[in-house]
Amino acid sequence: MKSPVGIVGHRGYSGAELIAILAHHVHVERVLLEHRDDAGGGSPIRGRSGHAQIACTPEAAKDAGLAVVFLATPADVSMEIAASMLGAGIRVVDLSGAFRLRTPERYKAWYKEEHTQPGLLAEAAYGLPEFCRERIPGARLVSNPGCYPTAANLAIRPLVEAGVIDRAAGIVCDAKSGVSGAGRKPSLKTSFCEVTENFSAYSILKHRHVPEVLLTSGLEESEFSFTAQLIPIDRGILETIYFRAPGVQSADELIAIYEKRYAGEPFVRIYNAGHVPDLHAVRRTNFCDIGVVFDARTARAVVVSAIDNLVKGAAGQAIQNMNLMLGYPETESLL
């Protein structure tokens, strides 16, 4: 028997990616939940795609026996739906930023909106398996990390833990993303004429993903400078991270830290010294690829971290979390 899992927001990029990846999952059956008032719905139907479709209500989800519901929805929608699904005894993996921060004050400071479900913030397990795996299997609510913080934390945290970064000198993270990271909702900034043959920075010094990096890496805001930049491609994130490591003698020392920390981790790949990843290497995969270049004379280090923002940065990581929650092999449908 396959476990039915629900997908809310299946019309968006992350939702569509969930559907595509789960098509190869041998243990689950996909069920689409329609939450839009103008989409019709109510009684279950089966379209040409073969997906069962039901109304996005806790009653319908419970009747369908859903084991987990994925929310690929805006944060305000996720807050509302997560509370109702949890109330019906259905576990939730949320792909929005609704539950990534720990307090309503922190959420308001960075998202500029009130949090309508503050009681769920402390309960939500942060779903970066490489660092938070112990909480995920037993969680009712898993908050899927943002795409930028996923690439940043996988690159930064092992080095912070090892104490090799000169934190007083600061860390600079220069992050580039494809346009799908902005979601499917049309806007002037992501329209064809604005994006094509262009390259622009945005949300400088106030990007809402910064507190996620700080929470997981252990850095202070004063130690971390982050700039997000939009590049004219459909998908992918590449982050170039600059810092000083005065006690390090070679790139191999930094690589050894990564190899020790990620031994046995199926989705982190470390490159040989002097080699760095590009976006082609991770496109449509759940991998995070990391490469290191180091200059011993000046103690300057550059780490490049690359992911597909729709896979390891969204749907793939969400399925990785679901696998942990339901006791399936963590790599199922992802390798």
Secondary structure, DSSP 4 states (H G I P E B T S, - for coil): -PEEEEEE-TTSHHHHHHHHHHTT-SSEEEEEEE--GGG--SS-EE-TT--EEEESSHHHHHHTT-SEEEE-S-HHHHHHHHHHHHHTT-EEEE-SSTTSSSSHHHHHHHHSS--S-GGGTTTPEE--HHHHTTTSTT-SEEEPPPHHHHHHHHHHHHHHHHT-S-GGG-EEEEEEE-GGGG-SS--STTSHHHHTT--EEESTTT-TTHHHHHHHH---GGGEEEEEEE-SSSS-EEEEEEEE-TT---HHHHHHHHHHHTTT-TTEEEPPTT----GGGTTTSS-EEEEEEEETTTTEEEEEEEE-TTIIIIIHHHHHHHHHHHT--TTTTT-
